[in-house]
Amino acid sequence: MTKILLPGTDLSVSNICFGGNVFGWTADEGLSHKLISEFLELGGNFIDTADVYSAWKPGNQGGESETIIGTWLQKGGNRDSVVIATKVAMLETRKGLSAANIIAAVDDSLRRLQTDHLDIYYAHDDDKSVPLAETLGAFDSLVRAGKVRYIAASNYEYDRIAEAMQISEQNGFAKYVALQNRYSLVAREPYESDGAKSVVDFKLAGLPYSTLGSGFLSGKYRQGVETDSQRAAGVNEKYATPENFALLERVDALAKRHSVSNTAIALAWLRSQAGVHSPLASGRTIEQLRELMVDAQLAPEELAYVTGGN
């Protein structure tokens, strides 16, 4: 895998970030450990998780993904070989971005991950009930304490990123270095008009999520075909439109031309876009993981073709 230096940091990461939302959800601990090891074997080194993963699964309470990564590290995974990002704000028992919650939540995450520091710590959602100065002051204290190397924002709009950068500058606080917002071939807005502008204007790392449209762009969802997936109902409701199925046919054609998976084409298109550095993607099987690790290269005319010339 190609390695890139994230802007404003000394973090050299693979140009694909493995999403840990599947750990403890669709992949149990044993399979998750195999996925992480295979990811590193194939040249990856960037793993993303959150304290809320995977609280939505019946019987879970949150923190399962972090715990699984932590047991992988404890069993012999080399901490220095991985860049680990996690998030705070969306777990019901650690909700929001107050200073007290951030300081408590980071210790929970460090304990579950069995590490003494996080490489990137995200505000998982924009909590407008808390002054940005309070949130940023808390994050800054974690950086100064050595618990967190860099801070970042997820699901933030341009104006709020601008305000956050100004507050950090005025107070000497650590600044957000990355933005993680939704972006894919089937969900181009508001990233292209808002998120990418944040990345460019404030020299952030663009690390978009939901890059495969919850699996739609992998090609496993087809018109009139029932799909065996826990996400099928939500995916069909959100993405199953004539326009998106036509787009999928163009992705099919390019995948066939390059002898790669649809996943590889969707990620190749994404990496070519302004404001994208290392997109997130996840896989619940070794085969799916290997598909997303293929670094396909598309010519300019192919990049235009896949979107119908837009």
Secondary structure, 3 states (H helix, E strand, C coil): CCEEECCCCCCEEECCEEEHHHECCCECHHHHHHHHHHHHHCCCCEEECCCCCCCCCCCCCCCHHHHHHHHHHHCCCCHHHCEEEEEEEEECCEECCCHHHHHHHHHHHHHHHCCCCEEEEEECCCCCCCCHHHHHHHHHHHHHCCCEEEEEEECCCHHHHHHHHHHHHHHCCCCEEEEECECECCECCCHHHHHHHHHHHCCCEECCECCCCCCHHHCCCCCCCCCCCCCHHHHHHHHCCHHHHHHHHHHHHHHHHHCCCHHHHHHHHHHCCCCCCCCEECCCCHHHHHHHCCCCCCCHHHHHHHCCCC
